[in-house]
């Protein structure tokens, strides 16, 4: 992608009955032995999405590569377009191995996501930094150990009405845990106090007065 490196769509892979195209990066340097790499606590999958109304949503999700070592992450990061170079309707996704980037997946069913919305005018100045910071927090397991077990992954979305960073969580029955993750998310990313983050359930929930249940920090 970057530096005129064009990724090649090699094949379509079935992952839990979901068809996701695979991208293969060209090998430009000798492969480094895994013995010399710094292994991450969790393996991660990376994905790219580009809206195309002529295709099914799942067909627009492209599996990029897996990340098990910090060196894998930097290879992925340096071979993909920066957010400022992408058009509206594009997403990057980073999810733990075994979790697919869709709310219907068993890992996310019944869960939700913390969302921060950023003015598209700040895309060139802030969004790339926020996204890189969030990915490093996740692969570096920088959330509290207890809270990390509830985190499935993250998505950055480029949209006309507002770019979004979303932290995806498993089903959590304890609202205090959800709030703790939200506060940690906002604190670690250094999100200004005057910017609210919102927790939305993947499947909309309503209270006794038929109001949608959402949390705001």
C-alpha positions in Angstrom: 0.0 0.0 0.0 2.3 2.8 1.2 5.4 3.6 -0.9 3.6 2.2 -4.0 3.5 -1.3 -2.4 0.3 -2.8 -3.9 -1.2 -5.5 -1.8 -2.6 -8.4 -3.8 -5.9 -10.0 -3.0 -4.9 -13.6 -3.0 -7.9 -15.6 -2.2 -11.2 -15.7 -0.2 -11.1 -17.5 3.1 -14.1 -18.9 5.0 -13.8 -17.9 8.7 -16.7 -19.2 10.7 -18.9 -19.2 7.5 -17.9 -15.6 6.8 -16.2 -14.9 3.4 -13.3 -12.5 3.9 -10.8 -11.8 1.2 -7.1 -12.1 2.1 -4.4 -9.6 1.3 -0.8 -10.7 1.0 2.0 -8.2 1.3 5.1 -8.5 -0.9 8.2 -9.9 0.8 10.7 -7.1 0.5 13.1 -8.2 3.3 14.4 -11.5 4.6 12.0 -13.1 7.1 13.2 -12.6 10.7 13.2 -15.7 12.9 10.4 -15.8 15.5 13.1 -16.5 18.1 14.4 -13.0 17.6 11.0 -11.3 17.9 9.0 -9.9 20.8 5.9 -12.0 21.2 2.6 -10.3 22.2 0.4 -11.6 25.0 -2.4 -12.1 22.4 -2.4 -12.7 18.7 -4.5 -10.2 16.6 -6.2 -10.1 13.3 -6.2 -7.0 11.1 -9.0 -6.1 8.6 -9.9 -3.4 6.2 -13.5 -2.4 5.2 -14.6 -0.2 2.3 -18.3 0.5 1.9 -19.8 -0.8 -1.4 -23.6 -0.9 -1.6 -23.4 -3.4 -4.5 -21.9 -6.1 -2.3 -22.9 -7.8 0.9 -21.3 -6.2 4.0 -19.2 -9.3 4.7 -17.8 -9.2 1.2 -16.5 -5.7 1.8 -14.4 -6.9 4.8 -10.8 -7.8 3.8 -8.6 -9.8 6.1 -5.1 -8.2 6.0 -2.8 -10.2 8.2 -2.3 -11.7 11.7 -0.1 -10.1 14.4 1.6 -12.3 17.0 4.8 -10.3 17.5 5.6 -6.5 17.8 7.6 -6.7 14.6 4.5 -8.1 12.8 2.6 -5.0 14.0 5.1 -2.5 12.6 5.3 -4.4 9.3 1.5 -4.2 9.1 1.5 -0.5 10.0 4.2 0.6 7.6 2.6 -1.3 4.7 -0.9 0.2 5.0 -2.3 3.5 4.0 -2.6 6.2 6.7 -6.1 7.3 7.6 -5.6 10.7 6.0 -5.1 8.8 2.6 -8.4 6.9 2.8 -11.9 8.0 1.7 -15.1 8.2 3.7 -16.7 4.8 4.2 -13.4 3.1 5.1 -12.6 1.2 8.3 -9.5 -0.4 9.8 -10.2 -3.2 12.4 -7.9 -4.8 15.0 -9.4 -7.9 16.8 -8.1 -10.6 19.1 -7.5 -13.9 17.4 -10.7 -15.9 17.5 -12.9 -12.8 17.4 -14.4 -11.6 14.1 -15.2 -7.9 13.6 -18.9 -8.2 13.6 -21.5 -8.0 16.4 -23.1 -11.3 15.3 -19.9 -13.2 16.1 -20.2 -15.2 19.3 -17.4 -13.3 20.9 -19.3 -10.0 20.7 -23.0 -11.1 20.9 -24.7 -9.3 23.7 -21.8 -6.8 24.0 -21.3 -3.3 22.9 -18.7 -0.6 22.1 -17.3 2.6 23.6 -17.3 5.3 20.9 -15.5 8.6 20.5 -16.5 10.8 17.6 -13.9 13.1 16.1 -14.6 16.0 13.7 -13.5 15.0 10.2 -11.6 18.3 10.0 -9.2 16.9 12.6 -8.6 13.7 10.6 -5.2 14.9 9.2 -4.0 16.1 12.5 -5.4 13.8 15.2 -7.0 10.6 13.9 -3.9 8.7 12.8 -2.3 9.4 16.2 -5.3 8.3 18.2 -5.6 5.1 16.1 -2.0 4.2 16.4 -2.1 4.9 20.2 -5.2 2.7 20.6 -3.6 -0.2 18.7 -0.5 0.0 20.7 -2.5 0.0 23.9 -4.4 -3.1 22.9 -1.5 -5.2 21.6 0.7 -4.0 24.5 -2.1 -5.1 27.0 -2.0 -1.7 28.6 -5.6 -1.9 30.0 -5.8 -3.4 33.5 -5.4 -7.2 33.3 -8.9 -7.7 34.6 -10.5 -5.3 32.1 -8.5 -6.6 29.1 -10.3 -9.9 29.3 -13.5 -8.1 28.2 -12.0 -6.3 25.2 -12.4 -7.9 21.8 -10.8 -5.3 19.6 -11.2 -1.8 18.0 -12.4 -0.2 14.8 -11.6 3.2 13.3 -14.2 4.5 10.9 -14.0 7.4 8.4 -17.4 9.0 8.0 -18.7 12.3 6.6 -20.6 13.2 9.7 -17.8 12.3 12.1 -14.9 9.8 12.3 -15.2 7.3 15.0 -12.9 5.2 17.2 -14.8 2.3 18.8 -13.6 -0.1 21.5 -15.5 -3.4 21.2 -16.4 -5.4 24.4 -17.8 -8.8 25.1 -21.2 -9.2 26.9 -20.8 -7.6 30.3 -23.6 -7.7 32.9 -21.9 -5.4 35.4 -22.3 -1.8 34.4 -19.4 -0.8 36.7 -17.0 -2.8 34.6 -18.3 -1.2 31.4 -17.8 2.2 33.0 -14.4 1.3 34.2 -13.3 0.3 30.7 -14.8 3.5 29.3 -12.9 5.7 31.8 -9.7 3.8 31.1 -10.2 4.1 27.4 -10.7 7.9 27.7 -7.8 8.3 30.1 -5.2 6.2 28.2 -6.0 8.0 24.9 -5.9 11.4 26.5 -9.2 12.3 25.2 -10.1 15.9 26.3 -12.6 16.1 29.1 -15.0 18.2 27.0 -15.3 15.3 24.5 -17.9 12.7 25.5 -17.6 9.0 24.8 -20.7 6.9 24.4 -21.3 3.2 25.1 -23.8 1.6 22.7 -25.0 -2.0 22.8 -24.6 -3.9 19.5 -28.2 -4.9 19.8 -30.2 -1.9 21.0 -31.6 -2.2 24.6 -34.4 -0.2 26.0 -35.4 0.8 29.6 -38.9 0.5 31.1 -39.8 3.8 29.4 -38.7 2.6 25.9 -35.7 4.9 25.9 -32.5 3.5 24.4 -30.0 2.5 27.0 -26.6 4.2 26.5 -23.8 5.2 28.8 -22.1 8.6 28.5 -18.8 9.6 30.0 
